[in-house]
Amino acid sequence: MNFEYSKLESDRFQKKIFKIQTQDIDVKLLQKNIIDNEADIVFLRIPSNKSNQIQKLDLLGMPYLQTDTLVYYYSDLKIYEPKELINKDVTFKIIENSEVDKNEVRRLIPKIFRNYTNNYFSNKYLNKSDITKGYIEWVIGYCEKNEGQIAWFVKKNGLNIGFATCSFSKKNNISEGVLYGIDSDFSGAGLYGDIIRFTQSYFKRLGIGRMRVSTQVQNFAVQKVWSREGFFMRESLSTIHINSFLSYSDIKKNSIKLKISHTDIENFGKISGDFNPIHFDKESAKKLGFKDTIAHGIIANAFMSKYHGIDNPGHGTLFMSYRYKFFKPLYPDHNYEVEISFPYLKNGIFLSVAKFYDEDKKICIIAYSDLMNKDNY
């Protein structure tokens, strides 16, 4: 399971983003990688026919959501003959690494992808304007003469009306239509199909035997074109975003001390009626593998309730939901440090993430709280 840091996306969204594509979800290893790397968001992809494994992520104790299903279509260029272009007045020009061409990319992208949806758009924690900037970076990256990459403008009557970015490997005998687009003012009339035909022909002339393209499953229009142009669906992947948020915060992080006394535990037992022996009898706790009696887990929750209700966001704060993942118990009369961050804050709605560390700087608890405070923010 290759846990890969994505510098491009991390820089774009200003969060620590990692990627992983796997046939089998190993929750224990995934959890370790997330914590060790203090990951903010993980983009995980798994074959759609193994989507039953997604429920394993419940054991992470971290928020996640499925953001899209990616489908791959393949064309066998060894036997398929690309059709002629429909629009005889359309030409293709390689995008140069010049400011003139880059500015044209910056002009075209926002219009072309105004209503386009992908896995980024499904995650509310990713800024939508950064997604558009990402497309611009992506296309410009293909005009920098990197080996195995090429990009063209689609031109009509002297105007740049679209683009095509492709990658290819002669060694692996495969090419890929990575990102295509046509200005909405010129859509229709078979222009998108002409991009497909042109790139198929280009790579067939290079002697490359296969070509693939991909999109989100809901993008029906392009899939209809691909099916007409000799492509067949061969693969689909489910995309999941794990919003762990172990580094990023919209506002300054806060670090506070916590020490739970035996009196605190006794008082909570009286209030709650929870006199489970593991909280009061050392021998009972040791039988379950603990070195001493342990605090009620809900005491950590009460500590966070006090912090959010009194300190930040402060008076008037309401808890809408919360999720706690316990890695190690909290022992009485031990010193703990709690680091609190707010990776999301908008219109009085907050996501709070609290990490409880023991004296050895090992994580004991990660707590996620959805809060509302309309008065102070």
N, C-alpha and C positions, 0 to 999 in steps of 0.2 A: 504494500500500500504506500504509494509515493506521495508524501505530503509536501507539496511544492509551493514556495513563497512566490506570489505574483507581484513583482515590483511595479509593473505597469499599472495594474488596477489599484494597488495600494497607494501609489502616488496620485492617481486620478481621484480616488475617493477619500484620501487622507485617513485611511484605516488600514490595519494590518490584515491583508487578505491572502488566503491560501487556497490552493486548488488540490483536488484529489479525484481521480477516476479509478474505480475499483469494480471488481466482479463480486466481491464479498465484503460486507461491512464488519470490520473488527472494532467493536465499540471501545474496548479497553485501550487498544493502541491509538485509535482516533482521539479518545479523551486525553490520553497522555500527550499526544502531539499538540493538541489545542492548548493545553495548560502550559506545557514546556515552552511553547512559542508565543504565549499570550495572544493568541489569535483573536481578531475581532469578528471576522466573517470567514466562513469556509464554504467554497463552492464545491459541492460534492456531486459527482455524476456516477450513476449506476445503470446498467442495462434495464430497460423498462420491463423485461420479462422476469426481472428479479426485484420488482418493486415491493414484494412482500417483506423484503429486508428493511425497508424504510422505517418500519415500526421499532426496529432495534434502537433507533436514535432516541426513543423515549428514555432509555437508560442513561443517556448522556447527562440529563438534567439541565439541558441548555435549550433555549428556544430555536425552533427550526421550522421551515416551511418549504413545500415543493413549489418551485418558481416557474418551471416549464418542462415540456418534453421536447427534446431535440431529435429530429429525424434526419437520417443520412440517406441520400440517393446516389447510386453509382451508375456510370455509363461505361460500357466496354468499347473503348475506341478502336480496339483491334478489329472488331467486326462491324461497328456502327459507322455509317457514313453521314456526317453532319449535313444538314440541309443548307441550301443557299439562303442568304439574307433576304428578308422580305422588303426592307427599306433600302433601295439602291442608293439613296442620297445620304446614308449614314456612314460615317467613317470612324476609325478608332486611332487614337494618338496616345503614345506612351506618356504617362504623367512624369514629368521631369522633376528633379530635386531643385526647383527654383521657387523664388517667392511668388512669381506670377502664377505658377501652377498650384502652389500651396494655397494661395488666396482664393483660387477657383474652387478648390476642395472645401475651404471654409465657407464659401458662398453656397455650394450645392448641398452639403450634408444636412444642415438644419431643416431645409425644406423637404428633402427626400425622406428623412426619418422622423418627421413631425409626429406621425401617428403610428410609428412602428413599435411593436412591443417585443420584449425578450425577457430573459431571466432577471436582468437588472431592474426592469420596470416593476416587477412583482414584489420587490423588497422595498418597503417604505423607508428604510434606513439609508438608501442610496439616493443621493441628490440627482434629480432628473436632468438638470442642466449639465452635470458632470458626465452623464451618460452620452449626451450629444457631443460633448468635447472628446469623449473617448472614441467615438466614430471618426472624428476628424483626425485624432492622433493615429488611429489605426490605418486609415487610408494614406496619410502622409508617410507613415512608416514604410509603406509599400513602394514609395517612389525614391527611396534612398539607395537604390542599386544593391540591395542585399541579395546574396546568392539564393536562388530558389524562390524569389518573389518578383512579381511584375504587376503593374497597374496601368490601365488605359482610361482616358476620357472617351466618352461617347459623344461624337460631334454631329450636328445637323445644321446645315446652312451657316457654318462657321461658329456656331454656339456650342459650348459644352453643356450637354443636357443630361449627362449621367456619367457613370464610371463603372469599372470592373477591377477588382483586386483578386489576384490568384497566387497560389503557391504551387510549387512542383518539385519533384525529385526524380531525376532520371535513374538514379541508383535503385530507388524503390518502385519505379515505373508507375508513378501516380501523380496526378495533378488535382488541384482543388479550387473550385470557385468559392473564394472566401467571403467576399462581400460585393454585392452588385446593387446598383440603384439608378433609377430614372427620375428626373424632375417631374413632379406631378402635373406640371403644365403640358408635358409631352407624353404622358402615359397613354397606353393603348397603342393601336396600330402595329402591334407585333414588335415593338422596340425591345422589350425585355427578352423576348424570344431570340431576337437578333444577337443580343449579348451572349446568350447561351451558345448559339450556333458559331459565333465568331471564336469564342474561347475554346470550344470543342475542336474546331478546325485548327486553331493555333497549336494546341498540344498534340493533336494527331500528327501534324506535320513535324513536330519535334520527335516523334517516334514513341511518345508516352502512351501506354496501353490502357490506362484507366483514368477516369475523372470522377470526382465526387463533389456534391454540394450538400448544404445542410440548412435547416431553418427550424423555427418552432412549429409544432404540429398544427397550430391554429392558422398558420399562414397558408391558406388553401390555394390562393391564386398562383403563387410561384410553383407549387407542387403540380398543379395542372399543366403548367408550361413544361416542367421537367419531364413529366410523363409522356408528353407529346414529342419530346426531343431525345428519346432513347435512354432515359434514366429510370431506374427501378429502386424502390425503397429496400434497403438491406439492413438497416440498423436504427434503433431508437434508444435514447438515453433519458432517464429522469434526472432533472437537476434539482438539488436541494441546497438551500442556503442555511447554514448553521450560524445564528446570530449570537455568538458567544460573548463578544465585547469584553475581552479581558485586558485591553489596553486603552482604547479610545474614550475620551470624555468631551462633551460639548463645553463643559465648564470645568473649573479647577477641581481636581480630585481632593478628597479630604481623607485624612488618616486619623483614626481615634483608637483609644485603648479600651480594652474590655477585660474585666476580671470577675468571674462568677464565684460567689462565696457559697459555702455550705448553707448559710442562712437563706440566701436567694433560692436555693434548691428546695429547702424545707418550706419556705413561704409559698413557692409556686405549687408544691404538692398540696398544701392546704387549700389554696385557691381553686386548683383544678381537680383535686381529688385523685391525682395521678401519683400513687405511692408505689409504683413499680420498684421492686427491690434494687434494680441496677442503679437507681439514683440515690439509694440510701445505705445499701449494704455492700461493703467492699467485696466480700466473698462471692456474692451473687454476680457482681460485675465481672470478677475474675473468671468465673465459670464460662462466661461468654467471650473471653479473650481480651477484656479491657484490663488496664493496669490499676484502675481505681474506679470508684463510682463516677458516673458521668452526669453532666447537666441535661435536663430536658431540652430537646432540640428546639422547642417552641420559645425558650428563653432568648435564643438568638433572634428569633422573630420579634419578640417584645422589645429587644434592644433596638432593632431597626425601626420599629414603630415609633419609639420615643425619638430617635434621631430625626426621622422624616417629619413627625408631627410638631416637633419643637424647634429643630435647627434648620433643616433643609429638605424640602421647600419651606417648611414651617407651618404655622397655625393655619388650619383650614384644609390641610392635606388629607385626601381620601385614598385608601388602598383599593384599587380596582381588581388586582389579582397579584399573586406572588408565587414563586417557585424556588424551593431550596434544594440544593444537592449537597449531601453530607459525605465527605470523604474520610474525615476523622472526627472522633467525638471531642466535645469541649469538656475539659476536666475542671473541677473546682479548684480555686486558688492558683490557677495558672494564668500567665499573662498572654493575652492575645491582642493582635493588631488588626483593625478592620479598615480596609481601603475601599472608599465609596466613590463611584464615578456615575456620571449621567450621560450616557452615549446618545440619548435622544431627549429633546426638550422642544416642544412645539405647541403653542396655543394652550398652555397650562397643562399639557399631558407630558409625563416624564417616564422614561425607563431608567431605573436605578439598578446598578450592579454593585454588590458588596462582596468582597473577598476577605474571608476570615483566615488569618495566618497564625500559626503557633510560634513558639519561641525559636524554633528551628527554621522559620520562614517557609514551612510547608502549609499548603492550603488545606483547611479543615472544612470550610463551607463556601459555596458560591451561591449567592442569593440574588434573584431577579425580582424586581417589584415594579408593577405598573401603577403609577400614581397620577392623581389629578389635584391640581391646585390652581384655581382660576383667579385667586385674589393676588397672589404674590408674583405671578409671572404673566 
